[in-house]
Amino acid sequence: MSFVPAQSLSDPPVAAGRRFALFAYGFRPFFLLCGLYAVLALAVWLAVLTGVLPYAGPWDPLRWHMHEMLFGFAGAAIGGFMLTAVPNWTGERGYSGRPLLLVFAVFLAGRLALNPLAPLPPLAAALVDLAFVPALMLTVLPSLLRSGNRRNYPFLAMLGLLFTGNLLCHLDGLWPALDSWQAGIRLTIDIILIMVVMVGGRIVPSFTSSSLRRLGRPVEIAPRPRLERAAMLALVLMLAADQALPDSPVAGAMAAVAAGLTLARLAGWYGWRTLGQPILAILHLGYLWVPVGLALKALSLLAAVPLAAAWVHALTLGAFGTMILAVMSRAALGHTGRDIVAAPVTVLAYGLVTLAALARVFLTGLGDWAYQPALMLAGFGWLAAFILFTLVYAPILVGPRADGRPG
């Protein structure tokens, strides 16, 4: 994810060296909140689960947990990505100052409206929470339209589908007879998965090739457009099956096809050559969770394999969580003028999020005796990983660029 630092068209340039630079560039506030919210949302969920905290949220606690890990945690990462990527795609100035503060405030208001201890009434909470995706789309749409950057128009469609998924969740809460919750969650998981595969297919081979070239170990990663199109088509067909025939053999079959195709893409990216560079290797590991999760989904839907029942967490905790941590830790360094090298504490965070995913996906399926300890281990790994990320990256995200440039 290589972006060109830029300033907002509507604000004066941010002075180089300004001590407080949180709203100097699109990724800064969203990546910081993503790290903080990964800790806060899971800590609250575990506290509610164990009876330490009372719960007064708009849905039952499990639904709040599912919603906020998708629309809160992953939503913050998507917001930061879009507000940083669009200037690079279009060649226009980036988002900073008041426009950035406004869209961030809309996102934060949604989290506060749904907080499980003192939420707004359901209708008011829904209206506040649903406002973020339209606000984000209205922020980035003018630049995309002016540039005629059609290659990235699919991201606008995906944002629209994310809004639809969130709307289905809220409609179920307001009118339970609609029974639209599962449809909303399935749609959201599939759309975020498609985003991960699309973005990963751009940045993982690109970063791998450039990094290995700098180390004097060049590799040729040839584009394979037919394979890429086939993988994306399989995911789109799986999304359609998940909506029309949820949890069916058809959805399982499409998941199996998508697993094979996404694994074939990864096999051509020379991941084994990156093991000495954790900040690069973690991108390959995060993407590896995609075919793993899809294969588990296929095994669960086609053969009812008990150990495959945690496929949702393989995709959400494994693929989404690992890729988000990987991209945030790399982008924050690159876009603040620092060397793109993971500090030892960051490498530890990579290990902890991997431990969390392995525990939640595989250890919880070993039997009733293992479920609760594995769940606690997964929670500890996740919390520790994002606490470490926040401790390392909060000063980087809040402070000025290391090279004194604006942004």
Secondary structure per residue as TSV (DSSP state, phi and psi in degrees):
chain	resnum	aa	ss	phi	psi
A	1	M	-	360.0	86.4
A	2	S	-	-101.6	116.7
A	3	F	-	-118.5	153.9
A	4	V	-	-95.5	120.3
A	5	P	-	-59.2	135.5
A	6	A	-	-153.6	167.3
A	7	Q	-	-114.3	163.6
A	8	S	-	-68.2	142.6
A	9	L	T	-66.9	-24.6
A	10	S	T	-98.3	-5.4
A	11	D	S	-120.0	154.1
A	12	P	-	-67.0	154.8
A	13	P	-	-56.4	143.0
A	14	V	-	-75.7	128.8
A	15	A	-	-63.8	133.4
A	16	A	T	-62.4	138.2
A	17	G	T	85.9	-0.3
A	18	R	-	-59.2	134.2
A	19	R	S	-66.4	-43.7
A	20	F	-	-101.0	109.7
A	21	A	-	-124.0	23.9
A	22	L	T	-59.3	-33.5
A	23	F	T	-108.8	30.9
A	24	A	S	-90.1	-11.6
A	25	Y	S	-160.2	150.7
A	26	G	T	-60.6	-35.7
A	27	F	H	-73.4	-25.0
A	28	R	H	-59.5	-61.5
A	29	P	H	-67.5	-34.5
A	30	F	H	-72.7	-39.1
A	31	F	H	-68.8	-36.8
A	32	L	H	-64.9	-46.2
A	33	L	H	-66.2	-34.4
A	34	C	H	-59.8	-46.3
A	35	G	H	-64.3	-43.8
A	36	L	H	-65.6	-41.8
A	37	Y	H	-73.1	-30.2
A	38	A	H	-58.0	-36.9
A	39	V	H	-77.9	-50.5
A	40	L	H	-64.1	-47.7
A	41	A	H	-64.6	-40.8
A	42	L	H	-73.1	-36.6
A	43	A	H	-62.2	-42.1
A	44	V	H	-64.6	-43.2
A	45	W	H	-60.1	-45.7
A	46	L	H	-66.7	-36.6
A	47	A	H	-67.1	-38.7
A	48	V	H	-68.4	-42.0
A	49	L	H	-61.3	-36.2
A	50	T	T	-93.0	3.2
A	51	G	T	81.4	9.2
A	52	V	S	-72.8	-37.2
A	53	L	S	-114.4	143.0
A	54	P	-	-73.2	161.4
A	55	Y	-	-128.9	130.8
A	56	A	-	-133.7	23.5
A	57	G	-	-70.1	172.7
A	58	P	S	-72.6	-21.2
A	59	W	S	-123.8	179.2
A	60	D	-	-69.1	159.5
A	61	P	H	-56.0	-39.1
A	62	L	H	-63.3	-41.1
A	63	R	H	-66.7	-39.6
A	64	W	H	-60.3	-43.9
A	65	H	H	-59.6	-47.8
A	66	M	H	-61.2	-47.1
A	67	H	H	-62.5	-45.3
A	68	E	I	-76.9	-26.9
A	69	M	I	-70.5	-28.6
A	70	L	I	-86.3	-55.4
A	71	F	I	-88.4	-19.5
A	72	G	I	-91.6	-68.7
A	73	F	I	-62.6	-61.2
A	74	A	I	-66.8	-33.2
A	75	G	H	-61.6	-38.3
A	76	A	H	-64.7	-41.9
A	77	A	H	-64.2	-40.8
A	78	I	H	-64.7	-42.0
A	79	G	H	-60.1	-46.4
A	80	G	H	-63.8	-39.7
A	81	F	H	-62.9	-50.1
A	82	M	H	-62.9	-41.9
A	83	L	H	-73.0	-12.4
A	84	T	H	-103.1	-33.6
A	85	A	H	-76.5	-39.0
A	86	V	H	-58.4	-43.9
A	87	P	H	-59.2	-35.0
A	88	N	H	-69.5	-40.3
A	89	W	H	-67.0	-34.6
A	90	T	H	-100.7	-18.0
A	91	G	-	76.5	9.7
A	92	E	S	-94.9	170.0
A	93	R	-	-64.6	150.3
A	94	G	-	-80.9	-173.0
A	95	Y	-	-105.0	125.9
A	96	S	-	-153.3	173.8
A	97	G	H	61.9	-137.4
A	98	R	H	-61.2	-45.4
A	99	P	H	-59.3	-41.6
A	100	L	H	-67.9	-42.5
A	101	L	H	-60.6	-38.9
A	102	L	H	-65.5	-49.6
A	103	V	H	-68.1	-33.0
A	104	F	H	-66.8	-39.8
A	105	A	H	-63.6	-37.0
A	106	V	H	-63.9	-42.7
A	107	F	H	-64.1	-46.1
A	108	L	H	-63.7	-36.7
A	109	A	H	-61.0	-36.0
A	110	G	H	-63.7	-39.6
A	111	R	H	-67.3	-39.8
A	112	L	H	-69.0	-36.7
A	113	A	H	-64.7	-28.6
A	114	L	T	-103.9	8.0
A	115	N	-	-58.4	139.4
A	116	P	S	-77.2	-5.5
A	117	L	S	-97.5	-35.0
A	118	A	S	-151.6	68.4
A	119	P	-	-77.2	165.3
A	120	L	-	-72.3	164.2
A	121	P	-	-55.5	151.3
A	122	P	H	-53.0	-45.1
A	123	L	H	-66.1	-45.3
A	124	A	H	-63.2	-42.2
A	125	A	H	-62.2	-40.5
A	126	A	H	-63.0	-45.3
A	127	L	H	-63.4	-40.9
A	128	V	H	-67.9	-45.9
A	129	D	H	-67.2	-38.3
A	130	L	H	-71.3	-12.7
A	131	A	T	-73.2	-20.6
A	132	F	H	-66.4	-50.2
A	133	V	H	-61.1	-45.1
A	134	P	H	-59.1	-38.8
A	135	A	H	-63.3	-41.7
A	136	L	H	-65.7	-43.0
A	137	M	H	-64.3	-42.1
A	138	L	H	-66.1	-27.0
A	139	T	H	-73.1	-43.5
A	140	V	H	-92.7	-19.7
A	141	L	H	-60.4	-46.2
A	142	P	H	-56.0	-42.8
A	143	S	H	-64.0	-43.1
A	144	L	H	-64.8	-40.5
A	145	L	H	-68.8	-42.1
A	146	R	H	-63.3	-36.7
A	147	S	H	-79.7	-18.5
A	148	G	T	64.5	29.8
A	149	N	-	-80.6	76.8
A	150	R	G	-67.7	-26.2
A	151	R	G	-58.6	-29.9
A	152	N	G	-105.3	8.6
A	153	Y	H	-60.4	-31.9
A	154	P	H	-55.5	-26.9
A	155	F	H	-66.2	-31.7
A	156	L	H	-66.3	-42.2
A	157	A	H	-62.2	-40.2
A	158	M	H	-66.9	-36.6
A	159	L	H	-63.4	-40.1
A	160	G	H	-61.5	-38.6
A	161	L	H	-72.3	-32.8
A	162	L	H	-61.9	-42.1
A	163	F	H	-59.9	-42.5
A	164	T	H	-62.1	-43.1
A	165	G	H	-60.5	-43.0
A	166	N	H	-66.0	-39.5
A	167	L	H	-61.4	-42.5
A	168	L	H	-62.0	-38.3
A	169	C	H	-63.5	-46.7
A	170	H	H	-69.6	-36.6
A	171	L	H	-62.1	-36.6
A	172	D	H	-64.0	-37.6
A	173	G	H	-69.9	-35.0
A	174	L	H	-80.7	-37.8
A	175	W	-	-133.4	84.4
A	176	P	G	-55.8	-24.9
A	177	A	G	-62.3	-21.4
A	178	L	G	-69.2	-27.6
A	179	D	-	51.2	50.9
A	180	S	-	-105.3	4.3
A	181	W	H	-62.4	-53.3
A	182	Q	H	-62.7	-36.8
A	183	A	H	-62.2	-40.7
A	184	G	H	-65.4	-43.3
A	185	I	H	-68.1	-43.5
A	186	R	H	-59.8	-45.2
A	187	L	H	-61.9	-43.0
A	188	T	H	-65.2	-45.5
A	189	I	H	-60.3	-44.0
A	190	D	H	-65.6	-39.9
A	191	I	H	-68.1	-43.7
A	192	I	H	-63.7	-37.5
A	193	L	H	-61.2	-44.0
A	194	I	H	-62.5	-40.0
A	195	M	H	-60.4	-44.9
A	196	V	H	-61.2	-44.3
A	197	V	H	-67.3	-40.7
A	198	M	H	-67.2	-49.7
A	199	V	H	-68.2	-42.7
A	200	G	H	-59.5	-38.0
A	201	G	H	-65.8	-21.4
A	202	R	H	-87.2	-48.4
A	203	I	H	-87.7	-34.9
A	204	V	H	-64.2	-52.7
A	205	P	H	-65.7	-34.6
A	206	S	H	-64.6	-49.6
A	207	F	H	-65.8	-37.3
A	208	T	H	-63.3	-48.3
A	209	S	H	-61.4	-47.2
A	210	S	H	-67.9	-39.3
A	211	S	H	-67.6	-45.4
A	212	L	H	-67.1	-30.7
A	213	R	H	-66.0	-42.1
A	214	R	H	-64.4	-30.5
A	215	L	T	-82.9	1.4
A	216	G	T	77.8	19.4
A	217	R	-	-125.3	60.1
A	218	P	-	-64.5	145.9
A	219	V	-	-130.3	154.4
A	220	E	-	-105.3	106.2
A	221	I	-	-99.9	96.9
A	222	A	-	-76.1	138.1
A	223	P	-	-65.0	142.2
A	224	R	-	-128.3	75.0
A	225	P	H	-59.9	-34.5
A	226	R	H	-66.2	-43.0
A	227	L	H	-64.2	-42.2
A	228	E	H	-63.4	-44.5
A	229	R	H	-65.1	-38.9
A	230	A	H	-64.6	-41.2
A	231	A	H	-63.9	-43.6
A	232	M	H	-66.8	-38.9
A	233	L	H	-64.1	-41.3
A	234	A	H	-61.9	-39.3
A	235	L	H	-68.0	-40.3
A	236	V	H	-64.6	-41.9
A	237	L	H	-66.0	-35.8
A	238	M	H	-64.7	-41.3
A	239	L	H	-58.1	-46.0
A	240	A	H	-62.2	-41.7
A	241	A	H	-66.4	-37.3
A	242	D	H	-62.8	-30.0
A	243	Q	H	-86.1	-43.4
A	244	A	H	-82.1	-37.7
A	245	L	S	-134.3	66.8
A	246	P	T	-61.9	140.6
A	247	D	T	58.3	30.9
A	248	S	S	-102.1	165.0
A	249	P	H	-58.7	-31.1
A	250	V	H	-63.7	-46.3
A	251	A	H	-62.3	-39.1
A	252	G	H	-64.4	-40.6
A	253	A	H	-64.8	-42.1
A	254	M	H	-67.0	-34.1
A	255	A	H	-64.2	-39.4
A	256	A	H	-63.6	-44.0
A	257	V	H	-63.0	-45.7
A	258	A	H	-63.4	-36.8
A	259	A	H	-59.8	-47.2
A	260	G	H	-63.6	-41.0
A	261	L	H	-71.9	-40.9
A	262	T	H	-69.3	-33.8
A	263	L	H	-67.2	-38.1
A	264	A	H	-63.1	-38.2
A	265	R	H	-61.5	-49.1
A	266	L	H	-61.0	-37.1
A	267	A	H	-62.2	-23.3
A	268	G	T	-91.7	8.6
A	269	W	T	-105.7	10.0
A	270	Y	-	56.4	43.8
A	271	G	G	-60.9	-33.2
A	272	W	G	-64.6	-18.2
A	273	R	G	-83.0	-4.6
A	274	T	G	-104.0	5.3
A	275	L	T	-62.6	-24.2
A	276	G	T	-83.2	-1.8
A	277	Q	-	-124.9	90.2
A	278	P	H	-56.2	-35.9
A	279	I	H	-69.7	-18.5
A	280	L	H	-96.7	-41.4
A	281	A	H	-62.1	-32.6
A	282	I	H	-66.8	-26.8
A	283	L	H	-65.7	-42.5
A	284	H	H	-65.4	-41.5
A	285	L	H	-64.8	-42.4
A	286	G	H	-60.9	-42.4
A	287	Y	H	-69.2	-31.9
A	288	L	H	-59.5	-31.3
A	289	W	H	-63.9	-20.9
A	290	V	H	-64.8	-58.7
A	291	P	H	-64.5	-30.9
A	292	V	H	-62.4	-48.8
A	293	G	H	-63.0	-40.5
A	294	L	H	-67.5	-38.8
A	295	A	H	-64.9	-40.9
A	296	L	H	-64.2	-38.8
A	297	K	H	-61.2	-44.0
A	298	A	H	-62.3	-44.4
A	299	L	H	-63.3	-36.7
A	300	S	H	-70.2	-44.8
A	301	L	H	-79.9	-30.2
A	302	L	H	-92.4	-31.7
A	303	A	H	-129.6	2.0
A	304	A	-	52.5	39.7
A	305	V	-	-68.7	120.4
A	306	P	G	-58.0	-41.1
A	307	L	G	-67.6	-16.9
A	308	A	G	-88.5	0.0
A	309	A	G	-64.8	-20.8
A	310	A	G	-90.4	25.8
A	311	W	H	-60.3	-31.2
A	312	V	H	-60.8	-41.5
A	313	H	H	-73.2	-26.4
A	314	A	I	-63.0	-37.0
A	315	L	I	-80.3	-43.5
A	316	T	I	-80.7	-59.3
A	317	L	I	-70.3	-44.5
A	318	G	I	-71.7	-67.5
A	319	A	I	-71.1	-53.5
A	320	F	I	-65.7	-49.8
A	321	G	I	-62.4	-45.5
A	322	T	H	-68.8	-44.3
A	323	M	H	-66.0	-38.1
A	324	I	H	-64.1	-46.4
A	325	L	H	-61.5	-42.0
A	326	A	H	-63.3	-47.6
A	327	V	H	-69.0	-42.6
A	328	M	H	-63.1	-43.8
A	329	S	H	-67.4	-32.8
A	330	R	H	-78.0	-48.5
A	331	A	H	-63.5	-38.8
A	332	A	H	-62.9	-35.3
A	333	L	H	-71.3	-49.9
A	334	G	H	-62.5	-37.3
A	335	H	T	-90.6	5.3
A	336	T	T	-120.0	18.9
A	337	G	T	73.9	27.5
A	338	R	-	-110.0	160.6
A	339	D	-	-64.9	138.7
A	340	I	-	-87.4	75.2
A	341	V	-	-135.7	128.2
A	342	A	-	-75.1	127.9
A	343	A	-	-67.9	157.6
A	344	P	H	-53.8	-37.2
A	345	V	H	-65.7	-37.3
A	346	T	H	-66.8	-40.2
A	347	V	H	-61.1	-38.7
A	348	L	H	-62.8	-40.1
A	349	A	H	-61.1	-40.6
A	350	Y	H	-58.8	-44.4
A	351	G	H	-64.2	-38.7
A	352	L	H	-69.2	-39.9
A	353	V	H	-69.1	-31.4
A	354	T	H	-68.2	-42.3
A	355	L	H	-59.2	-43.0
A	356	A	H	-60.7	-44.9
A	357	A	H	-65.3	-45.0
A	358	L	H	-61.9	-42.2
A	359	A	H	-65.4	-44.8
A	360	R	H	-70.7	-34.4
A	361	V	H	-84.6	-43.1
A	362	F	T	-107.0	-41.8
A	363	L	G	-71.7	-33.0
A	364	T	G	-66.6	-18.0
A	365	G	G	-91.3	5.2
A	366	L	G	-78.2	-15.5
A	367	G	-	144.5	170.2
A	368	D	H	-59.7	-34.4
A	369	W	H	-64.9	-27.0
A	370	A	H	-97.1	-15.8
A	371	Y	H	-61.4	-55.3
A	372	Q	H	-64.9	-46.6
A	373	P	H	-60.0	-40.0
A	374	A	H	-66.6	-37.1
A	375	L	H	-63.9	-42.5
A	376	M	H	-66.8	-38.6
A	377	L	H	-63.4	-42.6
A	378	A	H	-62.8	-43.9
A	379	G	H	-62.7	-42.5
A	380	F	H	-61.4	-46.0
A	381	G	H	-60.7	-44.8
A	382	W	H	-62.7	-50.5
A	383	L	H	-60.0	-46.3
A	384	A	H	-63.5	-40.8
A	385	A	H	-59.9	-47.1
A	386	F	H	-82.9	-22.3
A	387	I	H	-64.4	-45.9
A	388	L	H	-62.7	-43.3
A	389	F	H	-57.2	-46.7
A	390	T	H	-65.2	-41.0
A	391	L	H	-62.4	-40.4
A	392	V	H	-75.8	-41.7
A	393	Y	H	-98.0	-15.3
A	394	A	H	-57.1	-48.1
A	395	P	H	-62.3	-33.7
A	396	I	H	-68.6	-41.3
A	397	L	H	-76.6	-30.0
A	398	V	H	-87.1	-34.4
A	399	G	S	-85.9	175.6
A	400	P	-	-74.5	168.4
A	401	R	-	-60.8	147.2
A	402	A	T	-68.3	-26.6
A	403	D	T	-92.9	4.2
A	404	G	S	80.6	-2.3
A	405	R	-	-76.6	158.5
A	406	P	-	-72.8	155.2
A	407	G	-	121.0	360.0
